Amino acid sequence: MNLSYEFFIGLRYLKAKRKQFFISFISIISMIGVALGVWALIVVLSVMTGFEEDLRNKILGTNSHIVITDRREGGIRDYREMVSKIEKVGHVASATPFIYNQVMLTTESNVTGVVLRGIDPIEEG
């Protein structure tokens, strides 16, 4: 029987004689500890991957896949016609106009800039 050197050494310490039982016991406990550590790492990584996918889907679900804008001031004037053209394109699930603009909010003691994004609730459904 041709055994590799590593396998021979491992087998030697696992099958210890009566005097070396403690070394054999410690080796088995160490292998069980490493196995449990690897198992815990695999479980944590799989949970985190699922959490990451769920979080990504929630973030991407609130943002549009494609946004069509007009760089000129005032936005797109004939947006209803553009929405109807876009909805006729294959594989388009839905299209809706929205407002996306920078605004300034002021209170008695503070001024801050924010991005305002709004939809028409009647058209959105």
Rosetta constraint file for C-alpha pairs under 8 A:
AtomPair CA 3 CA 7 HARMONIC 6.43 0.50
AtomPair CA 3 CA 8 HARMONIC 6.23 0.50
AtomPair CA 4 CA 8 HARMONIC 6.17 0.50
AtomPair CA 5 CA 9 HARMONIC 6.30 0.50
AtomPair CA 6 CA 10 HARMONIC 6.17 0.50
AtomPair CA 7 CA 11 HARMONIC 6.02 0.50
AtomPair CA 8 CA 12 HARMONIC 6.05 0.50
AtomPair CA 9 CA 13 HARMONIC 6.51 0.50
AtomPair CA 10 CA 14 HARMONIC 6.27 0.50
AtomPair CA 11 CA 15 HARMONIC 5.98 0.50
AtomPair CA 12 CA 16 HARMONIC 6.36 0.50
AtomPair CA 13 CA 23 HARMONIC 6.92 0.50
AtomPair CA 13 CA 24 HARMONIC 5.64 0.50
AtomPair CA 13 CA 27 HARMONIC 7.33 0.50
AtomPair CA 14 CA 23 HARMONIC 7.95 0.50
AtomPair CA 14 CA 24 HARMONIC 4.85 0.50
AtomPair CA 14 CA 25 HARMONIC 7.82 0.50
AtomPair CA 14 CA 27 HARMONIC 6.74 0.50
AtomPair CA 14 CA 28 HARMONIC 7.17 0.50
AtomPair CA 15 CA 24 HARMONIC 6.62 0.50
AtomPair CA 16 CA 20 HARMONIC 5.39 0.50
AtomPair CA 16 CA 21 HARMONIC 5.74 0.50
AtomPair CA 16 CA 23 HARMONIC 7.39 0.50
AtomPair CA 16 CA 24 HARMONIC 5.72 0.50
AtomPair CA 17 CA 21 HARMONIC 6.19 0.50
AtomPair CA 20 CA 24 HARMONIC 6.65 0.50
AtomPair CA 21 CA 25 HARMONIC 6.10 0.50
AtomPair CA 22 CA 26 HARMONIC 6.09 0.50
AtomPair CA 23 CA 27 HARMONIC 6.13 0.50
AtomPair CA 24 CA 28 HARMONIC 6.31 0.50
AtomPair CA 25 CA 29 HARMONIC 6.22 0.50
AtomPair CA 26 CA 30 HARMONIC 6.03 0.50
AtomPair CA 27 CA 31 HARMONIC 6.23 0.50
AtomPair CA 28 CA 32 HARMONIC 6.23 0.50
AtomPair CA 29 CA 33 HARMONIC 6.14 0.50
AtomPair CA 30 CA 34 HARMONIC 6.22 0.50
AtomPair CA 31 CA 35 HARMONIC 6.11 0.50
AtomPair CA 32 CA 36 HARMONIC 6.13 0.50
AtomPair CA 33 CA 37 HARMONIC 6.14 0.50
AtomPair CA 34 CA 38 HARMONIC 6.19 0.50
AtomPair CA 35 CA 39 HARMONIC 6.12 0.50
AtomPair CA 36 CA 40 HARMONIC 6.11 0.50
AtomPair CA 37 CA 41 HARMONIC 6.18 0.50
AtomPair CA 38 CA 42 HARMONIC 6.18 0.50
AtomPair CA 39 CA 43 HARMONIC 6.26 0.50
AtomPair CA 40 CA 44 HARMONIC 6.14 0.50
AtomPair CA 41 CA 45 HARMONIC 6.07 0.50
AtomPair CA 42 CA 46 HARMONIC 6.13 0.50
AtomPair CA 43 CA 47 HARMONIC 6.20 0.50
AtomPair CA 44 CA 48 HARMONIC 6.07 0.50
AtomPair CA 45 CA 49 HARMONIC 6.02 0.50
AtomPair CA 46 CA 50 HARMONIC 6.24 0.50
AtomPair CA 47 CA 51 HARMONIC 6.15 0.50
AtomPair CA 48 CA 52 HARMONIC 5.96 0.50
AtomPair CA 49 CA 53 HARMONIC 6.20 0.50
AtomPair CA 50 CA 54 HARMONIC 6.15 0.50
AtomPair CA 51 CA 55 HARMONIC 6.05 0.50
AtomPair CA 52 CA 56 HARMONIC 6.03 0.50
AtomPair CA 53 CA 57 HARMONIC 6.09 0.50
AtomPair CA 54 CA 58 HARMONIC 6.25 0.50
AtomPair CA 55 CA 59 HARMONIC 6.21 0.50
AtomPair CA 56 CA 60 HARMONIC 5.99 0.50
AtomPair CA 57 CA 61 HARMONIC 5.67 0.50
AtomPair CA 58 CA 62 HARMONIC 6.60 0.50
AtomPair CA 59 CA 63 HARMONIC 6.85 0.50
AtomPair CA 60 CA 64 HARMONIC 7.41 0.50
AtomPair CA 60 CA 65 HARMONIC 7.94 0.50
AtomPair CA 69 CA 75 HARMONIC 6.97 0.50
AtomPair CA 69 CA 76 HARMONIC 7.07 0.50
AtomPair CA 70 CA 75 HARMONIC 5.26 0.50
AtomPair CA 70 CA 76 HARMONIC 5.74 0.50
AtomPair CA 71 CA 75 HARMONIC 7.01 0.50
AtomPair CA 78 CA 82 HARMONIC 6.59 0.50
AtomPair CA 79 CA 83 HARMONIC 6.03 0.50
AtomPair CA 79 CA 97 HARMONIC 6.94 0.50
AtomPair CA 80 CA 84 HARMONIC 6.32 0.50
AtomPair CA 80 CA 97 HARMONIC 7.93 0.50
AtomPair CA 81 CA 85 HARMONIC 6.36 0.50
AtomPair CA 82 CA 86 HARMONIC 6.18 0.50
AtomPair CA 83 CA 87 HARMONIC 6.15 0.50
AtomPair CA 83 CA 95 HARMONIC 6.00 0.50
AtomPair CA 83 CA 96 HARMONIC 6.51 0.50
AtomPair CA 83 CA 97 HARMONIC 7.32 0.50
AtomPair CA 84 CA 88 HARMONIC 6.52 0.50
AtomPair CA 85 CA 89 HARMONIC 6.98 0.50
AtomPair CA 86 CA 92 HARMONIC 7.42 0.50
AtomPair CA 86 CA 95 HARMONIC 6.87 0.50
AtomPair CA 87 CA 92 HARMONIC 5.99 0.50
AtomPair CA 87 CA 93 HARMONIC 7.50 0.50
AtomPair CA 87 CA 94 HARMONIC 6.25 0.50
AtomPair CA 87 CA 95 HARMONIC 6.11 0.50
AtomPair CA 88 CA 92 HARMONIC 7.56 0.50
AtomPair CA 96 CA 119 HARMONIC 7.96 0.50
AtomPair CA 96 CA 123 HARMONIC 7.33 0.50
AtomPair CA 96 CA 124 HARMONIC 6.77 0.50
AtomPair CA 97 CA 119 HARMONIC 6.74 0.50
AtomPair CA 97 CA 120 HARMONIC 7.63 0.50
AtomPair CA 98 CA 117 HARMONIC 6.93 0.50
AtomPair CA 98 CA 118 HARMONIC 5.55 0.50
AtomPair CA 98 CA 119 HARMONIC 4.60 0.50
AtomPair CA 98 CA 120 HARMONIC 7.03 0.50
AtomPair CA 99 CA 116 HARMONIC 7.25 0.50
AtomPair CA 99 CA 117 HARMONIC 5.29 0.50
AtomPair CA 99 CA 118 HARMONIC 5.02 0.50
AtomPair CA 99 CA 119 HARMONIC 6.42 0.50
AtomPair CA 100 CA 115 HARMONIC 6.96 0.50
AtomPair CA 100 CA 116 HARMONIC 5.60 0.50
AtomPair CA 100 CA 117 HARMONIC 4.48 0.50
AtomPair CA 100 CA 118 HARMONIC 6.75 0.50
AtomPair CA 101 CA 115 HARMONIC 5.68 0.50
AtomPair CA 101 CA 116 HARMONIC 5.23 0.50
AtomPair CA 101 CA 117 HARMONIC 6.63 0.50
AtomPair CA 102 CA 113 HARMONIC 7.01 0.50
AtomPair CA 102 CA 114 HARMONIC 5.84 0.50
AtomPair CA 102 CA 115 HARMONIC 4.46 0.50
AtomPair CA 102 CA 116 HARMONIC 5.92 0.50
AtomPair CA 103 CA 113 HARMONIC 5.83 0.50
AtomPair CA 103 CA 114 HARMONIC 5.55 0.50
AtomPair CA 103 CA 115 HARMONIC 6.09 0.50
AtomPair CA 103 CA 116 HARMONIC 6.49 0.50
AtomPair CA 104 CA 111 HARMONIC 6.98 0.50
AtomPair CA 104 CA 112 HARMONIC 5.75 0.50
AtomPair CA 104 CA 113 HARMONIC 4.41 0.50
AtomPair CA 104 CA 114 HARMONIC 6.16 0.50
AtomPair CA 105 CA 111 HARMONIC 5.78 0.50
AtomPair CA 105 CA 112 HARMONIC 5.38 0.50
AtomPair CA 105 CA 113 HARMONIC 6.13 0.50
AtomPair CA 105 CA 114 HARMONIC 7.25 0.50
AtomPair CA 106 CA 110 HARMONIC 5.82 0.50
AtomPair CA 106 CA 111 HARMONIC 4.39 0.50
AtomPair CA 106 CA 112 HARMONIC 6.48 0.50
AtomPair CA 107 CA 111 HARMONIC 6.34 0.50
AtomPair CA 119 CA 124 HARMONIC 7.15 0.50
AtomPair CA 120 CA 124 HARMONIC 6.16 0.50
AtomPair CA 121 CA 125 HARMONIC 6.06 0.50
